């Protein structure tokens, strides 16, 4: 596949995936973003800054280098990229296995981030999807790669594809953009469930050996073959 074709496919996919953020109630107004790595090139495609979701189309997406700079004269280059572009670019540079990144302001995940508290692994869905608790990353101001550094440092040694950046909100990663969106949807679901469980009392955490078994089964056995 040519780089031009890969970029075009990423644009169309991102337009659809941003609709998924709205459909799943993960964003309000213009907050949040999805990006996709362009395999075979040091490029990524990301949502423009401050554009309403109902006005986003494939040609509105912005192509950037992995140092966060807009590729000149590319489709959409007249738009400023997401304010989280530097964070996304840092993750792509330092985590080559990552093909997609999502940031949302989903209510329950942000509430946990505001508390600066990891979400404990107390339901099997968390063990399946994240392989343990959801960690908390450091507070960092938007605008440079500080958030990206916090994401990378926090996820080192974790199986989790999600991190709660303190006083900010969730970031999720995936093998591609769709995988990262799925993680964002599942994160908000478990954040809500665990919050509700705590209203009834302190939930029991799942033992580590059971988490390992659940994670391995879900990642390698669950779903259809091929």
C-alpha positions as CSV (number, residue, x, y, z in Angstrom):
1,X,0.0,0.0,0.0
2,X,1.3,3.5,-0.9
3,X,1.7,6.1,1.8
4,X,-0.9,8.2,0.0
5,X,-3.4,5.4,0.2
6,X,-2.6,4.7,3.8
7,X,-3.2,8.4,4.7
8,X,-6.5,8.4,2.8
9,X,-7.7,5.2,4.6
10,X,-6.7,6.7,7.9
11,X,-8.7,9.9,7.2
12,X,-11.9,7.9,6.4
13,X,-11.4,5.6,9.4
14,X,-10.9,8.5,11.8
15,X,-14.0,10.3,10.6
16,X,-16.0,7.2,11.5
17,X,-14.2,6.6,14.8
18,X,-14.9,10.2,16.0
19,X,-18.6,9.4,15.4
20,X,-18.1,6.4,17.7
21,X,-16.9,8.7,20.5
22,X,-20.1,10.7,20.3
23,X,-22.3,7.6,19.9
24,X,-20.8,6.1,23.1
25,X,-21.1,9.3,25.1
26,X,-17.3,9.8,25.6
27,X,-17.0,13.4,24.5
28,X,-18.8,16.7,24.7
29,X,-18.6,19.8,22.4
30,X,-15.2,19.6,20.7
31,X,-13.2,17.9,23.4
32,X,-11.3,14.6,22.8
33,X,-9.4,13.2,19.8
34,X,-8.4,10.1,17.9
35,X,-5.2,9.7,16.0
36,X,-3.8,7.0,13.7
37,X,-0.2,6.1,12.9
38,X,0.6,5.9,9.2
39,X,2.6,2.6,9.0
40,X,5.7,2.8,6.7
41,X,6.2,6.5,7.3
42,X,7.0,8.7,10.3
43,X,3.5,10.3,10.1
44,X,0.2,10.3,12.0
45,X,-3.3,11.6,11.2
46,X,-5.2,13.4,13.9
47,X,-8.4,15.4,14.6
48,X,-8.2,19.2,14.1
49,X,-8.5,21.4,17.1
50,X,-11.8,22.9,18.1
51,X,-13.9,21.5,15.3
52,X,-17.4,20.2,16.1
53,X,-17.8,16.5,15.7
54,X,-20.8,16.9,13.4
55,X,-18.7,18.8,11.0
56,X,-15.8,16.4,10.9
57,X,-15.1,14.7,7.6
58,X,-12.1,12.8,6.2
59,X,-10.6,15.9,4.6
60,X,-10.6,17.8,7.9
61,X,-8.1,15.4,9.5
62,X,-4.6,16.8,9.8
63,X,-1.4,14.9,8.8
64,X,1.5,15.5,11.1
65,X,5.1,14.2,11.4
66,X,6.0,12.3,14.5
67,X,7.5,15.4,15.9
68,X,4.1,16.9,15.9
69,X,4.5,19.3,12.9
70,X,1.8,19.6,10.3
71,X,2.8,18.3,6.9
72,X,2.7,21.4,4.6
73,X,0.5,21.4,1.6
74,X,-1.3,18.2,2.7
75,X,-5.1,18.1,2.7
76,X,-6.3,19.7,5.9
77,X,-3.0,21.5,6.5
78,X,-4.8,24.8,6.8
79,X,-6.3,23.6,10.1
80,X,-4.5,23.5,13.5
81,X,-4.1,19.9,14.8
82,X,-5.5,18.8,18.2
83,X,-3.9,20.5,21.2
84,X,-2.8,17.0,22.2
85,X,-0.8,16.4,19.1
86,X,2.6,16.6,20.9
87,X,1.4,14.0,23.4
88,X,0.3,11.6,20.6
89,X,3.5,12.2,18.7
90,X,5.6,11.4,21.7
91,X,3.8,8.1,22.3
92,X,4.2,7.1,18.7
93,X,7.9,7.8,18.8
94,X,8.5,5.8,22.0
95,X,6.0,3.0,21.7
96,X,6.4,1.6,18.1
97,X,3.8,-1.1,18.7
98,X,1.1,1.6,19.1
99,X,-1.0,2.3,16.0
100,X,-3.8,4.4,17.5
101,X,-4.4,6.8,20.4
102,X,-7.6,8.2,21.9
103,X,-8.2,10.9,24.4
104,X,-11.6,11.6,25.9
105,X,-13.2,13.5,28.7
106,X,-15.6,10.7,29.5
107,X,-17.3,11.4,32.8
108,X,-16.5,8.5,35.1
109,X,-12.9,8.0,33.9
110,X,-12.3,11.7,34.4
111,X,-13.7,11.5,37.9
112,X,-11.2,8.8,38.7
113,X,-8.4,10.9,37.2
114,X,-9.5,13.9,39.3
115,X,-9.2,11.8,42.4
116,X,-5.8,10.6,41.2
117,X,-6.8,7.0,42.1
118,X,-6.2,3.9,40.0
119,X,-9.3,1.9,39.1
120,X,-8.9,-1.5,40.9
121,X,-9.5,-4.7,38.9
122,X,-12.7,-5.9,40.5
123,X,-14.7,-7.1,37.5
124,X,-13.7,-9.7,34.9
125,X,-14.2,-7.2,32.0
126,X,-11.2,-5.2,33.4
127,X,-9.1,-8.3,33.6
128,X,-10.1,-9.3,30.0
129,X,-9.5,-5.9,28.4
130,X,-6.7,-4.3,30.5
131,X,-5.0,-7.1,32.4
132,X,-5.3,-5.5,35.7
133,X,-6.0,-2.1,37.3
134,X,-6.0,1.2,35.3
135,X,-2.9,3.2,36.4
136,X,-2.8,7.0,37.1
137,X,-0.2,9.1,35.3
138,X,1.2,12.4,36.5
139,X,-0.3,15.8,36.2
140,X,1.0,17.6,33.1
141,X,0.0,20.8,31.3
142,X,-1.3,20.6,27.8
143,X,0.9,22.1,25.0
144,X,4.1,20.2,24.9
145,X,5.1,16.5,25.1
146,X,4.8,16.3,28.9
147,X,1.5,14.4,28.7
148,X,3.1,12.0,26.2
149,X,6.0,11.4,28.6
150,X,3.6,10.7,31.4
151,X,1.7,8.2,29.3
152,X,4.8,6.3,28.2
153,X,6.4,6.3,31.6
154,X,3.2,5.1,33.3
155,X,2.4,2.3,30.9
156,X,5.9,0.9,31.0
157,X,5.5,-2.5,32.6
158,X,1.7,-2.4,32.5
159,X,-0.6,-4.5,30.3
160,X,-3.2,-1.8,30.5
161,X,-4.0,0.0,27.3
162,X,-5.4,2.9,29.3
163,X,-4.0,5.5,31.6
164,X,-5.7,8.2,33.7
165,X,-3.7,11.4,33.5
166,X,-4.1,13.1,36.9
167,X,-6.6,16.0,36.9
168,X,-7.1,15.6,33.2
169,X,-8.6,12.4,31.8
170,X,-8.1,9.1,30.1
171,X,-5.8,8.2,27.2
172,X,-6.0,4.8,25.5
173,X,-3.7,3.1,23.1
174,X,-4.2,0.3,20.6
175,X,-2.6,-1.7,17.8
176,X,-4.7,0.6,15.6
177,X,-7.1,3.5,16.0
178,X,-10.2,1.2,16.2
179,X,-8.5,-0.8,19.0
180,X,-7.8,2.4,20.9
181,X,-11.4,3.5,20.6
182,X,-12.6,0.1,21.9
183,X,-10.3,0.6,24.9
184,X,-11.8,4.0,25.5
185,X,-15.3,2.7,25.4
186,X,-14.5,-0.2,27.7
187,X,-12.6,2.1,30.1
188,X,-15.6,4.3,30.7
189,X,-17.8,1.3,31.2
190,X,-15.6,-0.2,33.9
191,X,-15.0,3.2,35.5
192,X,-18.7,3.6,35.9
193,X,-19.3,0.1,37.1
194,X,-16.5,0.2,39.8
195,X,-17.8,3.6,41.0
196,X,-21.3,2.2,41.4
197,X,-20.0,-0.9,43.1
198,X,-18.2,1.3,45.7
199,X,-21.5,2.9,46.6
200,X,-22.6,-0.5,47.9
201,X,-19.3,-1.2,49.8
202,X,-15.7,-1.9,49.0
203,X,-15.5,-4.4,46.1
204,X,-13.1,-7.3,46.3
205,X,-10.3,-7.3,43.9
206,X,-9.7,-10.2,41.6
207,X,-6.6,-12.3,42.5
208,X,-3.6,-11.8,40.2
209,X,-3.5,-15.4,39.0
210,X,-7.1,-15.2,37.9
211,X,-6.5,-11.9,36.2
212,X,-3.6,-13.5,34.2
213,X,-5.9,-16.4,33.1
214,X,-8.7,-14.1,32.1
215,X,-6.5,-11.8,30.2
216,X,-4.7,-14.6,28.4
217,X,-8.0,-16.2,27.4
218,X,-9.6,-12.9,26.2
219,X,-6.6,-11.8,24.2
220,X,-5.8,-15.2,22.6
221,X,-9.0,-17.3,22.6
222,X,-12.1,-15.0,22.7
223,X,-13.8,-14.2,19.4
224,X,-13.9,-15.7,16.0
225,X,-10.8,-17.4,14.5
226,X,-8.9,-15.6,11.7
